[in-house]
Amino acid sequence: MDEIELKVHDMSSTLQPADAYALVLEEVNGNRKLPIIIGSLEAQAIKVVMMGYKMPRPLTLSLLQFQRAERKGRVKRRSSRPLEKSDSHLIA
């Protein structure tokens, strides 16, 4: 299966459940979009990074990025694969 590079297209709050957000991912070299529902904490972390806002104390994501930088590591790719019963999760 070919890999598809994605970027964040948009994010908005949802009506139900009240603490969920719709994150719309978009193909970098295409016109397809993929909407996914995420929680408020994930949405906050994404918005903080997108806006370049400096939090008064680090988020979990910041701690992971710092640790990766200290070890001179990098993420080569992120991908998803199907699980049983049509659930899926991300592989780092």
C-alpha positions in Angstrom: 0.0 0.0 0.0 1.3 3.4 -0.9 1.9 6.0 1.9 0.0 9.3 1.7 1.4 12.4 3.3 -1.2 14.4 5.3 -1.4 17.9 6.8 -3.9 19.5 9.1 -6.6 21.2 7.1 -9.0 22.4 9.8 -10.2 21.7 13.4 -13.5 22.6 14.9 -15.5 21.6 18.0 -18.4 19.1 17.7 -21.9 19.3 19.2 -21.9 15.8 20.6 -19.9 14.8 22.6 -19.3 18.3 23.8 -15.6 17.7 24.6 -14.7 16.3 21.2 -13.2 18.0 18.1 -13.3 17.3 14.4 -9.8 17.3 13.0 -9.7 17.3 9.2 -6.5 16.0 7.6 -5.8 16.7 3.9 -3.5 15.1 1.4 -0.4 17.1 0.7 -0.3 16.2 -3.0 -4.0 15.6 -3.6 -7.5 16.8 -2.8 -8.9 14.1 -0.5 -9.7 14.9 3.2 -10.0 12.7 6.2 -12.1 13.9 9.2 -11.4 12.3 12.5 -12.8 12.9 16.0 -10.3 13.7 18.8 -10.5 14.6 22.4 -10.1 18.1 23.9 -6.6 17.4 25.2 -5.4 16.2 21.9 -7.0 19.2 20.2 -5.3 21.6 22.6 -1.9 20.1 22.0 -2.3 20.3 18.3 -3.5 24.0 18.5 -0.6 24.9 20.8 1.9 23.6 18.2 0.1 25.1 15.2 0.0 28.6 16.9 3.5 28.4 18.2 2.2 29.2 21.7 4.6 28.7 24.6 2.9 27.0 27.5 3.9 27.9 31.1 4.8 24.3 31.7 5.5 21.5 29.1 2.8 19.3 27.8 3.5 15.5 27.4 4.2 16.0 23.7 6.8 18.6 24.6 8.5 16.2 27.0 8.6 13.5 24.3 10.0 15.9 21.8 12.7 17.1 24.2 13.7 13.5 25.0 13.9 12.6 21.3 16.0 15.7 20.6 18.4 14.9 23.5 19.0 11.4 22.1 19.3 12.9 18.6 16.5 10.7 17.4 13.7 11.5 14.9 10.4 10.0 13.8 10.8 8.5 10.4 7.1 8.0 9.7 3.7 7.6 11.3 1.2 5.2 9.9 -1.9 3.4 10.8 -2.9 -0.2 10.3 -6.2 -2.0 10.8 -6.9 -4.0 13.9 -9.5 -6.5 14.6 -13.1 -5.3 14.6 -12.3 -2.4 12.3 -10.5 -0.4 15.0 -7.2 1.2 14.2 -4.3 2.9 16.0 -1.2 4.9 15.1 2.3 3.3 14.9 5.2 5.6 15.8 
